[in-house]
Amino acid sequence: MTPIFLVVGSPAVGKSTTAAALARRFAKSIHIPVDALRDMVAAGQALPGPQWGDELIEQLAASRASAVFMALTYR
């Protein structure tokens, strides 16, 4: 079975750089930046700040779930 890697961590620690480098090591791979999915929100996007509200947490969870679904579909 093809492995799926989910790279998570704090902002600005190199997740995207690490994920892109990891994806390049496989013959068939895709890098799905969760931030790109969040940027697709046309209205009502909750942005991270000093305090994370319920709406932001819900949007982050939905973005991660979408990325996982995309990875499973691609696999």
N, CA, C and O atoms as a CHARMM CRD file, in Angstrom:
* protein
*
  300
    1    1 MET  N      0.84000  -1.17600   0.00000 PROA 1      0.00000
    2    1 MET  CA     0.00000   0.00000   0.00000 PROA 1      0.00000
    3    1 MET  C      0.89000   1.24600   0.00000 PROA 1      0.00000
    4    1 MET  O      1.91700   1.28500   0.67700 PROA 1      0.00000
    5    2 THR  N      0.49200   2.23900  -0.75100 PROA 2      0.00000
    6    2 THR  CA     1.24200   3.48700  -0.84300 PROA 2      0.00000
    7    2 THR  C      1.09800   4.27800   0.45400 PROA 2      0.00000
    8    2 THR  O     -0.01800   4.46700   0.93700 PROA 2      0.00000
    9    3 PRO  N      2.21400   4.74400   1.02900 PROA 3      0.00000
   10    3 PRO  CA     2.11800   5.49700   2.28300 PROA 3      0.00000
   11    3 PRO  C      1.57300   6.90800   2.04900 PROA 3      0.00000
   12    3 PRO  O      1.76400   7.50100   0.98700 PROA 3      0.00000
   13    4 ILE  N      0.89800   7.41600   3.05800 PROA 4      0.00000
   14    4 ILE  CA     0.44000   8.80400   3.06600 PROA 4      0.00000
   15    4 ILE  C      1.06100   9.45000   4.29400 PROA 4      0.00000
   16    4 ILE  O      0.94500   8.93200   5.40500 PROA 4      0.00000
   17    5 PHE  N      1.72200  10.58900   4.08800 PROA 5      0.00000
   18    5 PHE  CA     2.35400  11.31400   5.18400 PROA 5      0.00000
   19    5 PHE  C      1.57700  12.59900   5.41800 PROA 5      0.00000
   20    5 PHE  O      1.31700  13.34500   4.47500 PROA 5      0.00000
   21    6 LEU  N      1.20800  12.86200   6.64900 PROA 6      0.00000
   22    6 LEU  CA     0.56300  14.11100   7.03200 PROA 6      0.00000
   23    6 LEU  C      1.54800  14.86300   7.91200 PROA 6      0.00000
   24    6 LEU  O      1.84700  14.44100   9.02900 PROA 6      0.00000
   25    7 VAL  N      2.04700  15.97800   7.40200 PROA 7      0.00000
   26    7 VAL  CA     3.06100  16.76500   8.11400 PROA 7      0.00000
   27    7 VAL  C      2.34100  17.91000   8.82100 PROA 7      0.00000
   28    7 VAL  O      1.72200  18.75200   8.17100 PROA 7      0.00000
   29    8 VAL  N      2.42000  17.94200  10.14600 PROA 8      0.00000
   30    8 VAL  CA     1.73900  18.97500  10.93000 PROA 8      0.00000
   31    8 VAL  C      2.73800  19.64400  11.87100 PROA 8      0.00000
   32    8 VAL  O      3.78000  19.07600  12.19900 PROA 8      0.00000
   33    9 GLY  N      2.40400  20.84600  12.29200 PROA 9      0.00000
   34    9 GLY  CA     3.26700  21.55400  13.23200 PROA 9      0.00000
   35    9 GLY  C      2.89400  23.01900  13.32900 PROA 9      0.00000
   36    9 GLY  O      1.94200  23.47800  12.69700 PROA 9      0.00000
   37   10 SER  N      3.63600  23.72500  14.10600 PROA 10     0.00000
   38   10 SER  CA     3.40500  25.15200  14.32300 PROA 10     0.00000
   39   10 SER  C      3.67200  25.93700  13.04600 PROA 10     0.00000
   40   10 SER  O      4.35600  25.45100  12.14500 PROA 10     0.00000
   41   11 PRO  N      3.12600  27.16600  12.97000 PROA 11     0.00000
   42   11 PRO  CA     3.39200  28.00600  11.80200 PROA 11     0.00000
   43   11 PRO  C      4.88700  28.28600  11.62600 PROA 11     0.00000
   44   11 PRO  O      5.62500  28.45600  12.59600 PROA 11     0.00000
   45   12 ALA  N      5.30700  28.32800  10.36900 PROA 12     0.00000
   46   12 ALA  CA     6.66600  28.74700   9.98100 PROA 12     0.00000
   47   12 ALA  C      7.78800  27.85200  10.51100 PROA 12     0.00000
   48   12 ALA  O      8.88000  28.33500  10.81200 PROA 12     0.00000
   49   13 VAL  N      7.51800  26.54700  10.62500 PROA 13     0.00000
   50   13 VAL  CA     8.57900  25.63400  11.06400 PROA 13     0.00000
   51   13 VAL  C      9.15300  24.80300   9.91800 PROA 13     0.00000
   52   13 VAL  O     10.06100  23.99600  10.12000 PROA 13     0.00000
   53   14 GLY  N      8.60500  25.01200   8.68800 PROA 14     0.00000
   54   14 GLY  CA     9.14000  24.29400   7.53700 PROA 14     0.00000
   55   14 GLY  C      8.30800  23.11800   7.07600 PROA 14     0.00000
   56   14 GLY  O      8.82100  22.23400   6.38900 PROA 14     0.00000
   57   15 LYS  N      7.03700  23.08600   7.43700 PROA 15     0.00000
   58   15 LYS  CA     6.17600  21.96600   7.03600 PROA 15     0.00000
   59   15 LYS  C      6.07500  21.84400   5.51700 PROA 15     0.00000
   60   15 LYS  O      6.23900  20.75400   4.96900 PROA 15     0.00000
   61   16 SER  N      5.80600  22.95600   4.83900 PROA 16     0.00000
   62   16 SER  CA     5.64700  22.91100   3.37900 PROA 16     0.00000
   63   16 SER  C      6.94200  22.51500   2.68900 PROA 16     0.00000
   64   16 SER  O      6.92700  21.73000   1.74100 PROA 16     0.00000
   65   17 THR  N      8.05400  23.04800   3.15200 PROA 17     0.00000
   66   17 THR  CA     9.36300  22.70800   2.58000 PROA 17     0.00000
   67   17 THR  C      9.65200  21.22900   2.76800 PROA 17     0.00000
   68   17 THR  O     10.09400  20.55700   1.83600 PROA 17     0.00000
   69   18 THR  N      9.40400  20.72200   3.96400 PROA 18     0.00000
   70   18 THR  CA     9.63200  19.30800   4.27100 PROA 18     0.00000
   71   18 THR  C      8.70700  18.42000   3.44600 PROA 18     0.00000
   72   18 THR  O      9.14600  17.41800   2.88100 PROA 18     0.00000
   73   19 ALA  N      7.41900  18.78700   3.37500 PROA 19     0.00000
   74   19 ALA  CA     6.44700  17.97500   2.64300 PROA 19     0.00000
   75   19 ALA  C      6.77600  17.92900   1.15100 PROA 19     0.00000
   76   19 ALA  O      6.69000  16.86900   0.53200 PROA 19     0.00000
   77   20 ALA  N      7.15300  19.07100   0.57100 PROA 20     0.00000
   78   20 ALA  CA     7.50700  19.09700  -0.84700 PROA 20     0.00000
   79   20 ALA  C      8.74000  18.24100  -1.11700 PROA 20     0.00000
   80   20 ALA  O      8.78300  17.51000  -2.10700 PROA 20     0.00000
   81   21 ALA  N      9.73400  18.32600  -0.24800 PROA 21     0.00000
   82   21 ALA  CA    10.95000  17.51100  -0.41500 PROA 21     0.00000
   83   21 ALA  C     10.62400  16.03000  -0.27400 PROA 21     0.00000
   84   21 ALA  O     11.15300  15.20800  -1.02200 PROA 21     0.00000
   85   22 LEU  N      9.77300  15.68500   0.66300 PROA 22     0.00000
   86   22 LEU  CA     9.37300  14.29100   0.85800 PROA 22     0.00000
   87   22 LEU  C      8.61700  13.78800  -0.37500 PROA 22     0.00000
   88   22 LEU  O      8.85400  12.67200  -0.83700 PROA 22     0.00000
   89   23 ALA  N      7.71600  14.60500  -0.90300 PROA 23     0.00000
   90   23 ALA  CA     6.92200  14.19800  -2.07400 PROA 23     0.00000
   91   23 ALA  C      7.80300  13.93000  -3.28500 PROA 23     0.00000
   92   23 ALA  O      7.51600  13.03400  -4.07900 PROA 23     0.00000
   93   24 ARG  N      8.86700  14.69700  -3.42800 PROA 24     0.00000
   94   24 ARG  CA     9.76200  14.50300  -4.58300 PROA 24     0.00000
   95   24 ARG  C     10.52000  13.18000  -4.52400 PROA 24     0.00000
   96   24 ARG  O     11.09400  12.76000  -5.52900 PROA 24     0.00000
   97   25 ARG  N     10.53400  12.52800  -3.39000 PROA 25     0.00000
   98   25 ARG  CA    11.28600  11.27500  -3.24700 PROA 25     0.00000
   99   25 ARG  C     10.52900  10.05700  -3.76300 PROA 25     0.00000
  100   25 ARG  O     11.08600   8.96100  -3.82500 PROA 25     0.00000
  101   26 PHE  N      9.27000  10.23900  -4.13200 PROA 26     0.00000
  102   26 PHE  CA     8.44500   9.12100  -4.57700 PROA 26     0.00000
  103   26 PHE  C      8.10400   9.29100  -6.05200 PROA 26     0.00000
  104   26 PHE  O      7.97200  10.41200  -6.54300 PROA 26     0.00000
  105   27 ALA  N      7.96300   8.16700  -6.75600 PROA 27     0.00000
  106   27 ALA  CA     7.64400   8.20700  -8.18500 PROA 27     0.00000
  107   27 ALA  C      6.25600   8.77800  -8.43100 PROA 27     0.00000
  108   27 ALA  O      6.04800   9.48000  -9.42100 PROA 27     0.00000
  109   28 LYS  N      5.32700   8.49900  -7.56900 PROA 28     0.00000
  110   28 LYS  CA     3.96000   9.00700  -7.68300 PROA 28     0.00000
  111   28 LYS  C      3.63700   9.71100  -6.37200 PROA 28     0.00000
  112   28 LYS  O      3.52800   9.07500  -5.32300 PROA 28     0.00000
  113   29 SER  N      3.48500  11.02300  -6.44300 PROA 29     0.00000
  114   29 SER  CA     3.21700  11.75800  -5.19900 PROA 29     0.00000
  115   29 SER  C      2.48900  13.05900  -5.48900 PROA 29     0.00000
  116   29 SER  O      2.44000  13.53400  -6.62400 PROA 29     0.00000
  117   30 ILE  N      1.93200  13.61200  -4.43900 PROA 30     0.00000
  118   30 ILE  CA     1.24600  14.89800  -4.51700 PROA 30     0.00000
  119   30 ILE  C      1.47300  15.62500  -3.19500 PROA 30     0.00000
  120   30 ILE  O      1.43100  15.01800  -2.12500 PROA 30     0.00000
  121   31 HSD  N      1.71200  16.92700  -3.28200 PROA 31     0.00000
  122   31 HSD  CA     1.87600  17.75400  -2.07700 PROA 31     0.00000
  123   31 HSD  C      0.62500  18.62400  -1.99000 PROA 31     0.00000
  124   31 HSD  O      0.35500  19.41000  -2.89800 PROA 31     0.00000
  125   32 ILE  N     -0.13100  18.49200  -0.92100 PROA 32     0.00000
  126   32 ILE  CA    -1.38300  19.22000  -0.75400 PROA 32     0.00000
  127   32 ILE  C     -1.22000  20.19300   0.41300 PROA 32     0.00000
  128   32 ILE  O     -1.39300  19.79700   1.56600 PROA 32     0.00000
  129   33 PRO  N     -0.89400  21.44900   0.14100 PROA 33     0.00000
  130   33 PRO  CA    -0.75500  22.42300   1.22800 PROA 33     0.00000
  131   33 PRO  C     -2.13000  22.79800   1.78900 PROA 33     0.00000
  132   33 PRO  O     -2.99400  23.27400   1.05300 PROA 33     0.00000
  133   34 VAL  N     -2.32600  22.58800   3.06800 PROA 34     0.00000
  134   34 VAL  CA    -3.60400  22.91500   3.70400 PROA 34     0.00000
  135   34 VAL  C     -3.88700  24.41400   3.58900 PROA 34     0.00000
  136   34 VAL  O     -5.04500  24.81400   3.46800 PROA 34     0.00000
  137   35 ASP  N     -2.84500  25.24100   3.62500 PROA 35     0.00000
  138   35 ASP  CA    -3.05400  26.68600   3.47000 PROA 35     0.00000
  139   35 ASP  C     -3.68300  27.01100   2.11800 PROA 35     0.00000
  140   35 ASP  O     -4.48600  27.93900   2.01800 PROA 35     0.00000
  141   36 ALA  N     -3.33100  26.26200   1.08400 PROA 36     0.00000
  142   36 ALA  CA    -3.91700  26.49100  -0.23300 PROA 36     0.00000
  143   36 ALA  C     -5.41200  26.18400  -0.20200 PROA 36     0.00000
  144   36 ALA  O     -6.20400  26.88000  -0.83900 PROA 36     0.00000
  145   37 LEU  N     -5.79500  25.15800   0.52500 PROA 37     0.00000
  146   37 LEU  CA    -7.21400  24.82800   0.65500 PROA 37     0.00000
  147   37 LEU  C     -7.93800  25.92400   1.43100 PROA 37     0.00000
  148   37 LEU  O     -9.05800  26.29700   1.08200 PROA 37     0.00000
  149   38 ARG  N     -7.30600  26.43600   2.47600 PROA 38     0.00000
  150   38 ARG  CA    -7.92400  27.51000   3.26400 PROA 38     0.00000
  151   38 ARG  C     -8.04400  28.78500   2.45500 PROA 38     0.00000
  152   38 ARG  O     -8.97400  29.56200   2.66900 PROA 38     0.00000
  153   39 ASP  N     -7.12100  29.01900   1.52700 PROA 39     0.00000
  154   39 ASP  CA    -7.18700  30.20600   0.68300 PROA 39     0.00000
  155   39 ASP  C     -8.35800  30.16300  -0.29100 PROA 39     0.00000
  156   39 ASP  O     -8.71800  31.18900  -0.86800 PROA 39     0.00000
  157   40 MET  N     -8.95300  28.99400  -0.48100 PROA 40     0.00000
  158   40 MET  CA   -10.10100  28.86400  -1.36900 PROA 40     0.00000
  159   40 MET  C    -11.38700  29.38900  -0.73400 PROA 40     0.00000
  160   40 MET  O    -12.39100  29.54900  -1.42700 PROA 40     0.00000
  161   41 VAL  N    -11.37300  29.65400   0.54900 PROA 41     0.00000
  162   41 VAL  CA   -12.56300  30.17200   1.22400 PROA 41     0.00000
  163   41 VAL  C    -12.86700  31.55200   0.64800 PROA 41     0.00000
  164   41 VAL  O    -12.03000  32.45400   0.70400 PROA 41     0.00000
  165   42 ALA  N    -14.06800  31.71000   0.09500 PROA 42     0.00000
  166   42 ALA  CA   -14.44000  32.96000  -0.56900 PROA 42     0.00000
  167   42 ALA  C    -14.93700  34.01300   0.41500 PROA 42     0.00000
  168   42 ALA  O    -14.74000  35.20800   0.19300 PROA 42     0.00000
  169   43 ALA  N    -15.56900  33.58800   1.48200 PROA 43     0.00000
  170   43 ALA  CA   -16.08700  34.53100   2.48000 PROA 43     0.00000
  171   43 ALA  C    -16.13300  33.84200   3.83500 PROA 43     0.00000
  172   43 ALA  O    -16.45100  32.65600   3.93000 PROA 43     0.00000
  173   44 GLY  N    -15.81600  34.58800   4.87200 PROA 44     0.00000
  174   44 GLY  CA   -15.92000  34.05200   6.22300 PROA 44     0.00000
  175   44 GLY  C    -14.69700  33.31000   6.72500 PROA 44     0.00000
  176   44 GLY  O    -14.77500  32.57600   7.71000 PROA 44     0.00000
  177   45 GLN  N    -13.56100  33.49700   6.05300 PROA 45     0.00000
  178   45 GLN  CA   -12.34900  32.79700   6.50000 PROA 45     0.00000
  179   45 GLN  C    -11.90100  33.34700   7.84700 PROA 45     0.00000
  180   45 GLN  O    -11.77600  34.55900   8.02300 PROA 45     0.00000
  181   46 ALA  N    -11.66000  32.45000   8.78900 PROA 46     0.00000
  182   46 ALA  CA   -11.13400  32.82100  10.10300 PROA 46     0.00000
  183   46 ALA  C     -9.61200  32.71000  10.04000 PROA 46     0.00000
  184   46 ALA  O     -9.07800  31.67100   9.65000 PROA 46     0.00000
  185   47 LEU  N     -8.92700  33.76200  10.41800 PROA 47     0.00000
  186   47 LEU  CA    -7.46900  33.78300  10.36000 PROA 47     0.00000
  187   47 LEU  C     -6.86800  33.55700  11.73800 PROA 47     0.00000
  188   47 LEU  O     -7.42300  34.00700  12.74000 PROA 47     0.00000
  189   48 PRO  N     -5.72600  32.85700  11.79500 PROA 48     0.00000
  190   48 PRO  CA    -5.06600  32.63800  13.08200 PROA 48     0.00000
  191   48 PRO  C     -4.62500  33.96600  13.69800 PROA 48     0.00000
  192   48 PRO  O     -4.23400  34.89300  12.99000 PROA 48     0.00000
  193   49 GLY  N     -4.69300  34.04000  14.98300 PROA 49     0.00000
  194   49 GLY  CA    -4.26300  35.21000  15.73700 PROA 49     0.00000
  195   49 GLY  C     -3.83400  34.77100  17.11900 PROA 49     0.00000
  196   49 GLY  O     -3.59300  33.58600  17.34700 PROA 49     0.00000
  197   50 PRO  N     -3.73800  35.70000  18.03400 PROA 50     0.00000
  198   50 PRO  CA    -3.32400  35.33700  19.40200 PROA 50     0.00000
  199   50 PRO  C     -4.25700  34.32200  20.05100 PROA 50     0.00000
  200   50 PRO  O     -3.81100  33.45100  20.79700 PROA 50     0.00000
  201   51 GLN  N     -5.55300  34.43500  19.76500 PROA 51     0.00000
  202   51 GLN  CA    -6.52200  33.48200  20.31200 PROA 51     0.00000
  203   51 GLN  C     -7.24300  32.79000  19.16400 PROA 51     0.00000
  204   51 GLN  O     -7.70900  33.43800  18.22600 PROA 51     0.00000
  205   52 TRP  N     -7.32800  31.47800  19.24800 PROA 52     0.00000
  206   52 TRP  CA    -7.99600  30.69500  18.21500 PROA 52     0.00000
  207   52 TRP  C     -9.42000  30.41400  18.65500 PROA 52     0.00000
  208   52 TRP  O     -9.65200  29.76600  19.67500 PROA 52     0.00000
  209   53 GLY  N    -10.38300  30.91500  17.86600 PROA 53     0.00000
  210   53 GLY  CA   -11.78600  30.67600  18.16400 PROA 53     0.00000
  211   53 GLY  C    -12.28100  29.37900  17.56300 PROA 53     0.00000
  212   53 GLY  O    -11.56600  28.69400  16.83000 PROA 53     0.00000
  213   54 ASP  N    -13.52200  29.05800  17.89000 PROA 54     0.00000
  214   54 ASP  CA   -14.13100  27.81700  17.40500 PROA 54     0.00000
  215   54 ASP  C    -14.21500  27.77500  15.88300 PROA 54     0.00000
  216   54 ASP  O    -14.01700  26.72100  15.27800 PROA 54     0.00000
  217   55 GLU  N    -14.50900  28.92500  15.25800 PROA 55     0.00000
  218   55 GLU  CA   -14.63300  28.96800  13.79700 PROA 55     0.00000
  219   55 GLU  C    -13.30400  28.61700  13.12500 PROA 55     0.00000
  220   55 GLU  O    -13.28300  27.85200  12.16100 PROA 55     0.00000
  221   56 LEU  N    -12.19900  29.16800  13.62500 PROA 56     0.00000
  222   56 LEU  CA   -10.88500  28.85400  13.05800 PROA 56     0.00000
  223   56 LEU  C    -10.56700  27.37600  13.23000 PROA 56     0.00000
  224   56 LEU  O    -10.10800  26.72400  12.29100 PROA 56     0.00000
  225   57 ILE  N    -10.80400  26.85100  14.40700 PROA 57     0.00000
  226   57 ILE  CA   -10.52100  25.43100  14.66800 PROA 57     0.00000
  227   57 ILE  C    -11.35100  24.54600  13.74100 PROA 57     0.00000
  228   57 ILE  O    -10.85600  23.54200  13.22800 PROA 57     0.00000
  229   58 GLU  N    -12.60700  24.91700  13.52800 PROA 58     0.00000
  230   58 GLU  CA   -13.47300  24.15300  12.63100 PROA 58     0.00000
  231   58 GLU  C    -12.96200  24.22400  11.19100 PROA 58     0.00000
  232   58 GLU  O    -12.95400  23.21300  10.48700 PROA 58     0.00000
  233   59 GLN  N    -12.53700  25.40600  10.75000 PROA 59     0.00000
  234   59 GLN  CA   -12.01800  25.54800   9.39300 PROA 59     0.00000
  235   59 GLN  C    -10.71600  24.78200   9.19400 PROA 59     0.00000
  236   59 GLN  O    -10.50400  24.18200   8.14000 PROA 59     0.00000
  237   60 LEU  N     -9.84700  24.79700  10.19400 PROA 60     0.00000
  238   60 LEU  CA    -8.59900  24.03600  10.09400 PROA 60     0.00000
  239   60 LEU  C     -8.87900  22.53600  10.02100 PROA 60     0.00000
  240   60 LEU  O     -8.25400  21.82000   9.23800 PROA 60     0.00000
  241   61 ALA  N     -9.81400  22.06700  10.83600 PROA 61     0.00000
  242   61 ALA  CA   -10.17000  20.64500  10.82100 PROA 61     0.00000
  243   61 ALA  C    -10.75200  20.25500   9.46500 PROA 61     0.00000
  244   61 ALA  O    -10.43300  19.19100   8.93400 PROA 61     0.00000
  245   62 ALA  N    -11.60300  21.11200   8.90500 PROA 62     0.00000
  246   62 ALA  CA   -12.19800  20.82100   7.58900 PROA 62     0.00000
  247   62 ALA  C    -11.12700  20.80500   6.50200 PROA 62     0.00000
  248   62 ALA  O    -11.16900  19.96300   5.60400 PROA 62     0.00000
  249   63 SER  N    -10.17400  21.72500   6.57500 PROA 63     0.00000
  250   63 SER  CA    -9.09100  21.77100   5.58600 PROA 63     0.00000
  251   63 SER  C     -8.22600  20.52100   5.67200 PROA 63     0.00000
  252   63 SER  O     -7.86200  19.93900   4.65000 PROA 63     0.00000
  253   64 ARG  N     -7.90200  20.11500   6.88200 PROA 64     0.00000
  254   64 ARG  CA    -7.09100  18.89400   7.04600 PROA 64     0.00000
  255   64 ARG  C     -7.84700  17.67400   6.55500 PROA 64     0.00000
  256   64 ARG  O     -7.27000  16.81100   5.89400 PROA 64     0.00000
  257   65 ALA  N     -9.13700  17.59200   6.87300 PROA 65     0.00000
  258   65 ALA  CA    -9.94600  16.45800   6.41400 PROA 65     0.00000
  259   65 ALA  C    -10.01200  16.43700   4.89000 PROA 65     0.00000
  260   65 ALA  O     -9.96000  15.36800   4.28100 PROA 65     0.00000
  261   66 SER  N    -10.12600  17.61000   4.27300 PROA 66     0.00000
  262   66 SER  CA   -10.15200  17.69200   2.80600 PROA 66     0.00000
  263   66 SER  C     -8.83400  17.22300   2.21300 PROA 66     0.00000
  264   66 SER  O     -8.82100  16.50600   1.21300 PROA 66     0.00000
  265   67 ALA  N     -7.71600  17.62700   2.83000 PROA 67     0.00000
  266   67 ALA  CA    -6.39800  17.20300   2.34600 PROA 67     0.00000
  267   67 ALA  C     -6.23800  15.68800   2.45400 PROA 67     0.00000
  268   67 ALA  O     -5.69800  15.05200   1.54800 PROA 67     0.00000
  269   68 VAL  N     -6.70000  15.11800   3.54500 PROA 68     0.00000
  270   68 VAL  CA    -6.61800  13.66000   3.72300 PROA 68     0.00000
  271   68 VAL  C     -7.47100  12.96100   2.66100 PROA 68     0.00000
  272   68 VAL  O     -7.04600  11.96800   2.07000 PROA 68     0.00000
  273   69 PHE  N     -8.67000  13.48300   2.42500 PROA 69     0.00000
  274   69 PHE  CA    -9.55200  12.88800   1.39800 PROA 69     0.00000
  275   69 PHE  C     -8.88200  12.95100   0.02700 PROA 69     0.00000
  276   69 PHE  O     -8.91100  11.98000  -0.72900 PROA 69     0.00000
  277   70 MET  N     -8.28300  14.09400  -0.28800 PROA 70     0.00000
  278   70 MET  CA    -7.59200  14.24200  -1.56700 PROA 70     0.00000
  279   70 MET  C     -6.44000  13.24200  -1.67900 PROA 70     0.00000
  280   70 MET  O     -6.24500  12.63200  -2.73000 PROA 70     0.00000
  281   71 ALA  N     -5.68500  13.07700  -0.60700 PROA 71     0.00000
  282   71 ALA  CA    -4.54600  12.14200  -0.62400 PROA 71     0.00000
  283   71 ALA  C     -5.03000  10.70400  -0.81400 PROA 71     0.00000
  284   71 ALA  O     -4.44100   9.93900  -1.57800 PROA 71     0.00000
  285   72 LEU  N     -6.10400  10.34700  -0.11500 PROA 72     0.00000
  286   72 LEU  CA    -6.64000   8.99400  -0.26200 PROA 72     0.00000
  287   72 LEU  C     -7.16500   8.75800  -1.68200 PROA 72     0.00000
  288   72 LEU  O     -6.99300   7.67300  -2.23900 PROA 72     0.00000
  289   73 THR  N     -7.79800   9.76300  -2.25600 PROA 73     0.00000
  290   73 THR  CA    -8.31500   9.65400  -3.61300 PROA 73     0.00000
  291   73 THR  C     -7.17000   9.51500  -4.60800 PROA 73     0.00000
  292   73 THR  O     -7.22800   8.68900  -5.51900 PROA 73     0.00000
  293   74 TYR  N     -6.12600  10.32700  -4.43200 PROA 74     0.00000
  294   74 TYR  CA    -4.97100  10.26500  -5.32900 PROA 74     0.00000
  295   74 TYR  C     -4.25700   8.92900  -5.22200 PROA 74     0.00000
  296   74 TYR  O     -3.81700   8.36200  -6.22200 PROA 74     0.00000
  297   75 ARG  N     -4.14800   8.43400  -3.99400 PROA 75     0.00000
  298   75 ARG  CA    -3.47500   7.14700  -3.79700 PROA 75     0.00000
  299   75 ARG  C     -4.18000   6.06200  -4.54300 PROA 75     0.00000
  300   75 ARG  O     -3.75800   4.90700  -4.49700 PROA 75     0.00000
